[in-house]
């Protein structure tokens, strides 16, 4: 699960990137702004010869730069937030070898210890 006591996040970096309030807000705003920008851009490109306020807005260099920046941030955060999750889930994805099975037992013992102390 993404939140709660029983999750697959093993590192504090992964918890901060995926469950931290700041990163979730930054990622959410970047995705929303990028979505609105790209949707408007598609609409402007389909408008043809008609000129309205959206075409005038998309002619502004600052607006275009801000929109593409939000797209870049959203894509970068998707990758940055996803890689640690894959790394933390690696033991669940790849069949365990002898050394990783030992590591899995250690992780399981730690989580049982934490649950018994609560």
JONOR-V230750 format. One line per field, one symbol per residue. phi: phi as a letter, one per 40 degrees, with the letter a starting at -180 (. if undefined). psi: psi as a letter, one per 20 degrees, with the letter a starting at -180 (. if undefined). burial: 1 if it has 9 or more other ideal C-beta (glycine too) atoms within 8 Angstrom, else 0. A space follows every 50 residues. Layout:
BEGIN
phi: ???
psi: ???
burial: ???
END
This chain:
BEGIN
phi: .cbgccbccbbccccccbbcdccccdcccccccccccccccccccccgcc bbcccccccccccccccccccccccccccccccccccccdccccdccccc cccccccccccccccccc
psi: rhrahnrjphqhgggghhipgghgggggggggggggghghgggghihciq pahhgggiipghggghghghgggggghgghhhghggghjhhhgppqaghh hghhhgghgghhgghhi.
burial: 00000000100001111101001101100110110011011011001000 00011111000011011101101100110010011101101000000001 101100100000000000
END
